[in-house]
Amino acid sequence: MEWLTGFNPARVQQLIAEEESFKTFFEQATLNPNAHLITGSICGHKVQDIENPLTQKVRYLDKLVDELAKGKKMEKILRTA
C-alpha cells in the first residue's frame, strides 16, 4: 500500500479509523508514478483497460494485494523483470 499510495502504515490506520471512503483515500494519496505498470486481470477485468480512474486505482490495489499474497515479487507484479 505504501508503494502505491505513499501512505505509511500509521496514515492507513488513521484513514481506516476515520472510515474514509475509497474516493477520499485515493484523493489524498500520491499515486506511485509507476502504478500504470500494474497489469493483468482482477475480478475478470484487465486493470489497464479500466476507464474510471477511481475504479482503476482500487483495482491496482486489489491486484497488488492479490499478487503479493500469492508470493509474487513486486518486480513481477509490475512486469518490469
ABEGO torsion letter per residue (X at the ends): XAAAAGBBAAAAAAAAAAGBBAAAAAAABBBBAAAAABBEBBGGBBAAABABAAAAAAAAAAAAAAAAAAGBBAAAAAGAX
